[in-house]
Amino acid sequence: MKIYQLLILGGVVAMSLLLSCQNGPLILADQGRSDYVIVVSSDATENERHAANEFSRLLALSSGVTLPVVLDTESDGRHEILIGASSHTDIDTTQLAEDGFTIRTEGRRLSIVGGKDKGTLYGVYSFFDQYLGYRCLSSKVLEYPKLEQVEVGKIDDTQVPVNLFRDTHYRDAFDPFYSDWHKIDHCTLDGVTDGEWGYMVHTFELLVPPAEYFKTHPEYYALIDGKRNPAQLCLSNPGVFDVLVKNLKDAMAQFPKATYWSVSQNDNYGYCRCEKCAKLDEQEKSHSGSVLDFVNRVAERFPDKVISTLAYQYSRKPPRSIVPRENVQIMLCNIESERQAPIATNPNDNFGDDLRAWGKLTRDIMIWDYVVQFRNLVSPFPNLRVLQPNIRFFVENGTNAHFQQGNREIGGEFYELRQYLIARLLWNPNCDINAEMDDFLKHYYHEAAPYIRRYIDLMHDELEASSEKLGIFMNPEDYCEKGFLRDELMERYEAIFAQAMKAVDGQPEILQRVKVAHMPLTYALFNIAKKRGTAENRCFEQIDGKWRTRPEILTRLDEFVALCRETGVTRLSEWHTTPDEYEVQMHEFFLGINRKVGND
């Protein structure tokens, strides 16, 4: 009787432990051991298999445990991490589209299942990011905790992005691992296909090249002041349509997997003024009239493709009556917008009116936004506070794709932070952006983080208080008299950075990150010095009636250029000025002061 009772009791205890295991947290690894296997379907996609291997690799970084990847036909069904759809999962994927995913714990199982493209891979990376504390801070920096025990609580998390295309266009963000971790898409600017994109942007010249056609068919090109000009195409000429369609068809044959093809104006204002083009533009009260009429006709020839066209500069305003075909994407560009205030609330920015109007005509809009100071890529540019309200505004008005143009070159002011925040916002426009920024700074700058945050906040506060405009083609010296780069503020910024560097002294890698963040202040100081000349007493001094550049300034120049080279910075302005060229220019300027000013 007692033995029977003990057996019953033992069974109750065993059942209790089993239920605890089933209903409590999952212990994926403990003290270097694990009972779990990673399970994929026997017909898993390439992305799903890659996601499974990545789960195993990443878990090993923290736990030291490398879990095997097995097929669903081989698993005993007890301790499973299910990656992708399989016979062991019952997660509905119909609402996940291409990139969405579900992360779910149930019993002793962890399931990560995604949409048909990279959804499962995105789910794996999100699991490690959101639930295990991993941080991919740049293409070179992946931080993760060391965990003796990997414990996972109850999870039922489904994420589906509102934006179908998300391009954080920084050179660093093109790293494959970084791109996938942050769920970033990419298209190119040089006519080379990349995945879903064939040609992208400014393609009139590419599709009807003047070198081939202008001499024999000048009528194919824009009529300006009574003369044919190869700046743009004459979109009312039937020959132009035939040639472009033929050449586009040939390009599509080379890249049959590409879905998106740009048929779009060149990067200039040389639109056609011929009678037919002008009549249509006048009828539509915008030069987008002749553009969209032409693009619609092209799109009709390729119903299985998406034809993308620019609403840019002269064509930014939407037409009155012409509506984009279903397979036409409007790529709307806000190059003229100010960046010191959100577009939606800035009374000086009429881009919002154009966006709202386009949003009434179509729900297929790609925003081409600009998030850096193009004229001076390594320059203070306090636009971080407008990123979220602008992206939210874009989404609210028909945007489902984003090309956030950062720096196509390596580097730029806070490029690691910017690309990180923009990626977060494109996936979830309503995320807590201040918390995301603080989290990034903590992991990237360590003990220097509070000082970097103080610097960022101070500069943004001062920009807002100054009522100065912030444009992408302005210069740091434009803000040196009454703006956010005036002398008293530059001194405060320098003091903050001195504290930041002191906080991480003895940590060479982190110290270098702080020094890179400090580079824009050096660049601004030098630009201001070129404007002021010897009136800039931080750079120049007078001794015995003769002017000279302060020796520490020449040292600072050498350190600036050396840091550019060390970190791979190739340009200091869009398309222009290598660090070597900058070194020569600034040495000539600074040493010229010693030779010429008051030294005769």
Secondary structure as the mmCIF struct_conf table of DSSP 4:
data_model
#
loop_
_struct_conf.conf_type_id
_struct_conf.id
_struct_conf.beg_label_comp_id
_struct_conf.beg_label_asym_id
_struct_conf.beg_label_seq_id
_struct_conf.end_label_comp_id
_struct_conf.end_label_asym_id
_struct_conf.end_label_seq_id
HELX_RH_AL_P HELX_RH_AL_P1 LYS A 2 ASN A 23
BEND BEND1 GLY A 24 GLY A 24
STRN STRN1 LEU A 26 ASP A 30
TURN_TY1_P TURN_TY1_P1 GLN A 31 GLY A 32
STRN STRN2 ARG A 33 ARG A 33
STRN STRN3 VAL A 37 VAL A 40
TURN_TY1_P TURN_TY1_P2 SER A 42 ASP A 43
HELX_RH_AL_P HELX_RH_AL_P2 GLU A 46 SER A 63
BEND BEND2 GLY A 64 GLY A 64
STRN STRN4 VAL A 69 LEU A 71
TURN_TY1_P TURN_TY1_P3 ASP A 72 GLU A 74
BEND BEND3 GLY A 77 HIS A 79
STRN STRN5 GLU A 80 ILE A 83
BEND BEND4 GLY A 84 ALA A 85
TURN_TY1_P TURN_TY1_P4 SER A 87 HIS A 88
TURN_TY1_P TURN_TY1_P5 THR A 94 GLN A 95
BEND BEND5 LEU A 96 LEU A 96
TURN_TY1_P TURN_TY1_P6 ALA A 97 ASP A 99
STRN STRN6 PHE A 101 GLU A 106
TURN_TY1_P TURN_TY1_P7 GLY A 107 ARG A 108
STRN STRN7 ARG A 109 GLY A 114
TURN_TY1_P TURN_TY1_P8 LYS A 116 LYS A 118
HELX_RH_AL_P HELX_RH_AL_P3 GLY A 119 LEU A 132
STRN STRN8 ARG A 135 SER A 138
TURN_TY1_P TURN_TY1_P9 SER A 139 LYS A 140
STRN STRN9 VAL A 141 GLU A 143
BEND BEND6 GLU A 148 GLU A 148
STRN STRN10 GLN A 149 VAL A 152
STRN STRN11 ASP A 156 GLN A 159
BEND BEND7 VAL A 162 VAL A 162
BEND BEND8 LEU A 164 LEU A 164
STRN STRN12 PHE A 165 HIS A 169
BEND BEND9 ARG A 171 ARG A 171
HELX_RH_3T_P HELX_RH_3T_P1 ASP A 172 PHE A 174
BEND BEND10 ASP A 175 ASP A 175
HELX_RH_AL_P HELX_RH_AL_P4 PRO A 176 TRP A 181
TURN_TY1_P TURN_TY1_P10 HIS A 182 LYS A 183
BEND BEND11 LEU A 189 GLY A 191
STRN STRN13 ASP A 194 ASP A 194
TURN_TY1_P TURN_TY1_P11 GLY A 195 GLU A 196
STRN STRN14 TRP A 197 TRP A 197
BEND BEND12 GLY A 198 TYR A 199
BEND BEND13 VAL A 201 VAL A 201
HELX_RH_AL_P HELX_RH_AL_P5 PHE A 204 LEU A 207
BEND BEND14 VAL A 208 VAL A 208
HELX_RH_AL_P HELX_RH_AL_P6 PRO A 210 TYR A 213
TURN_TY1_P TURN_TY1_P12 PHE A 214 THR A 216
HELX_RH_3T_P HELX_RH_3T_P2 PRO A 218 TYR A 220
STRN STRN15 TYR A 221 ILE A 224
TURN_TY1_P TURN_TY1_P13 ASP A 225 GLY A 226
STRN STRN16 LYS A 227 LEU A 233
TURN_TY1_P TURN_TY1_P14 LEU A 235 SER A 236
HELX_RH_AL_P HELX_RH_AL_P7 PRO A 238 GLN A 254
TURN_TY1_P TURN_TY1_P15 PRO A 256 LYS A 257
STRN STRN17 TYR A 260 SER A 262
BEND BEND15 ASP A 267 TYR A 269
BEND BEND16 CYS A 274 CYS A 274
HELX_RH_AL_P HELX_RH_AL_P8 GLU A 275 GLU A 284
TURN_TY1_P TURN_TY1_P16 LYS A 285 LYS A 285
BEND BEND17 SER A 286 SER A 286
TURN_TY1_P TURN_TY1_P17 HIS A 287 HIS A 287
HELX_RH_AL_P HELX_RH_AL_P9 SER A 288 ARG A 301
TURN_TY1_P TURN_TY1_P18 PRO A 303 ASP A 304
BEND BEND18 LYS A 305 LYS A 305
STRN STRN18 VAL A 306 ALA A 311
HELX_RH_3T_P HELX_RH_3T_P3 GLN A 313 SER A 315
BEND BEND19 LYS A 317 LYS A 317
HELX_LH_PP_P HELX_LH_PP_P1 PRO A 318 PRO A 319
BEND BEND20 ARG A 320 SER A 321
TURN_TY1_P TURN_TY1_P19 GLU A 326 ASN A 327
STRN STRN19 VAL A 328 CYS A 333
TURN_TY1_P TURN_TY1_P20 ILE A 335 GLU A 336
BEND BEND21 ARG A 339 ALA A 341
HELX_RH_3T_P HELX_RH_3T_P4 ILE A 343 THR A 345
TURN_TY1_P TURN_TY1_P21 PRO A 347 ASN A 348
TURN_TY1_P TURN_TY1_P22 ASN A 350 ASN A 350
HELX_RH_AL_P HELX_RH_AL_P10 PHE A 351 LEU A 361
BEND BEND22 ARG A 363 ARG A 363
STRN STRN20 ILE A 365 TYR A 370
BEND BEND23 VAL A 372 VAL A 372
TURN_TY1_P TURN_TY1_P23 PHE A 374 ARG A 375
BEND BEND24 LEU A 377 SER A 379
HELX_RH_3T_P HELX_RH_3T_P5 LEU A 384 VAL A 386
HELX_RH_AL_P HELX_RH_AL_P11 LEU A 387 GLU A 396
TURN_TY1_P TURN_TY1_P24 ASN A 397 GLY A 398
STRN STRN21 THR A 399 GLN A 405
BEND BEND25 ARG A 408 ILE A 410
TURN_TY1_P TURN_TY1_P25 GLU A 413 PHE A 414
HELX_RH_AL_P HELX_RH_AL_P12 TYR A 415 TRP A 427
TURN_TY1_P TURN_TY1_P26 PRO A 429 ASN A 430
BEND BEND26 CYS A 431 CYS A 431
HELX_RH_AL_P HELX_RH_AL_P13 ILE A 433 TYR A 445
HELX_RH_3T_P HELX_RH_3T_P6 HIS A 446 ALA A 448
HELX_RH_AL_P HELX_RH_AL_P14 ALA A 449 SER A 466
TURN_TY1_P TURN_TY1_P27 SER A 467 SER A 467
TURN_TY1_P TURN_TY1_P28 ILE A 472 PHE A 473
HELX_RH_3T_P HELX_RH_3T_P7 PRO A 476 TYR A 479
TURN_TY1_P TURN_TY1_P29 CYS A 480 LYS A 482
BEND BEND27 GLY A 483 GLY A 483
TURN_TY1_P TURN_TY1_P30 PHE A 484 LEU A 485
BEND BEND28 ARG A 486 ARG A 486
HELX_RH_AL_P HELX_RH_AL_P15 ASP A 487 ALA A 503
TURN_TY1_P TURN_TY1_P31 VAL A 504 GLY A 506
HELX_RH_AL_P HELX_RH_AL_P16 PRO A 508 ARG A 532
HELX_RH_3T_P HELX_RH_3T_P8 GLY A 533 ALA A 535
TURN_TY1_P TURN_TY1_P32 ASN A 537 CYS A 539
STRN STRN22 PHE A 540 ILE A 543
TURN_TY1_P TURN_TY1_P33 ASP A 544 GLY A 545
STRN STRN23 LYS A 546 THR A 549
HELX_RH_AL_P HELX_RH_AL_P17 PRO A 551 THR A 567
TURN_TY1_P TURN_TY1_P34 GLY A 568 GLY A 568
BEND BEND29 LEU A 572 LEU A 572
STRN STRN24 SER A 573 SER A 573
TURN_TY1_P TURN_TY1_P35 GLU A 574 TRP A 575
STRN STRN25 HIS A 576 HIS A 576
HELX_RH_AL_P HELX_RH_AL_P18 PRO A 579 LYS A 596
BEND BEND30 VAL A 597 GLY A 598
#
